[in-house]
Amino acid sequence: MAQESLRLVSPPIAAHEGRLPRQYSAEGQGAKKDMSPPLEWYGVPEGTRSLALVVQDIDADAAVPWTHWVVANIPPDTKGLPEGFSGREHGASGAAGPHSGGVQEGVNDWKQPGWRGPVPPSHGHRIQFKLYALDDELNLGNKVTKDKLMDAIEGHVLGEAELTAVFEG
């Protein structure tokens, strides 16, 4: 029987016809602002030792996408990340806290650890969520960046899944 391929979904994005709801952006209200969206994945390849996630605005600049979130060393038996996961039980350095199971949140392009959602004037931009299944755990030190992550996963990717949402604002 063929193995299911890696899939990445976010129920609120699917419910909004592919649009990123406001609470996941800088335009949300109060506590419902700049929260990391819930993500679920299925079909993690056999032999996966960790998962990594990179979220970028692929319309920010023709040459270089803008990084919103980098997450490394997600345990392979994890089924997803809950809404508002970013920043929970993590120190300011982006290093994993005592209860996060080794998960490391990296630094985004605002030079801050964790998730930071899109801000005006990026309406109409595509936000790409890319999940990588890896055959190893990553040793990235304390300051995780997208570039460090992408270098470290080279030759270790067992599977990839992609989800794209549009930021309407």
N, C-alpha and C positions, 0 to 999 in steps of 0.2 A: 504494500500500500504506500502510495506517495505521501511524503511528509507535507503537512500544511505549511505554506510559506508564511514568513513573519508579516504580521499585519499590525498597524497602529491606528487607533481610533480615539476620538474624544466626543462623548455623547452631546455636550452642549454645542460643539461646533457642527456636528451632524444635524442637530435639531434646528440650527439657524442657517441651514442650507449652505454650509461651508463658510459662513461668516464668523469671525472671532467676536463673541459677545463682549460688551463694554466692560464688564467687571474684570476682564483679563488685560485691560489697557489702562493707561494713565487717565482716561476719561470716565472711569467708573466713579461711584459715589461712596464716600466714607470707607467703611470696612470692606465694601465690595468694589475695591479698586486695586489694580495692579496685582491681582492674585494669579498664581500660576494655575493654568487650566488642568482639569483632570484628564489623565491619559490612561488608556488601557491597551494592552498588546496581547497577541495570540500567535501561536505557532513558533515559539522560540526554538531555534534549531538544536538538535541533540549536540552535546559537546560544548554548549555555551557556558562560559565561566563568569561572564559579566555582560552588562548592557551599558550602552552610553547613549546620550541624547544631546543633539545640537538643534537649537531653534534659532532661525535667522529670518530677517526681512530680506527676501531675495530681490526686492525692487528698490532697495534703499539707494544703491549706487550701482551703476553698470559694471564696475570692476570688482567691488568688494561688498558682499552682503553684510548687513548689520546684525551682530549677534545679540540675541535676547536672553539666551539661557544655555548653559553647558552643564550637563550632569554626567558624572562618570562613576564606574564601579557599582552600578545597580545590580543587586543579586539576581541571578538568572531565574529563580523561582518566584520573583516578584511579578505580579500580574498587572501592575500599573502604578501610577502616582496619583494620589488623591488631590482634589482641588485645594489650593493653598499650601501644597507641600513645600514649596520653596521657602527657605528661611526657618523652617521648623527644626528645632534641636540642632541648629548649626551655629558655629561661631562666626564672628565677623570675617575671619580669614577665608571662609568658604570650606574649611576642613570639616569633616563629618563629626557630628556630635555623638554622644555615647549610645544613643538608641537608634541611630539611623542605619545600622547594619553595614557600615563602610561606605555608604553613598557619599560622593563628593560633589558639591555644587561649585561650578567654576565662576570665573569673573566674566561678566558680559562686556559689551563695548561701551558701557557707561562707566567702566572700571569699578563695578560693584558686584559682590557675590550674589548669586541667585538669579531669579526671574525678574525681568523688568519688561513690561508689556509695551506695545507700540504707543507712540505719542503723536499728536498732530505735528506737522502736516502730512503724516504718512497714510492718510485715508486712501483706500483702494490698493494698498500694498499687499502682496502675498507674504504670509508668514509660514515658513516651511519648518515642520517638525520632522526631524530625521532620527530614527532609532537604529542603533547598530548592535548586533549580537556578536560578541567577541569570544575568541577561544582562550582568552587569558584575562586576568585582572590587571588593571593598569597601575603603575607606580608613577604618579605625576607630581609628587611633592605636595607642598601646601598650597601653592597658587596654581590652580587649574585654569588654563585658557583654551579657547577653541583651537588655536594653532598647536599647542602642546598635545591636546587630545588627538587631533587629526594625524599628527606625526606618529603618536604612540600606537594608533590602531592599524597603521599600514601593515598589511600582511596578516592581520588577525581577524578580519571581518568574515563571519560565517553567514551573515544575512543582514539585510537592510529593509527598513520599512519607512514609508514617507506619508505624511499627512500635510496638506496645505490648506490654510484658512485665509480668508481675505479680511483685512481690517477696514471696516466701513466707518467706524466711529459713530 
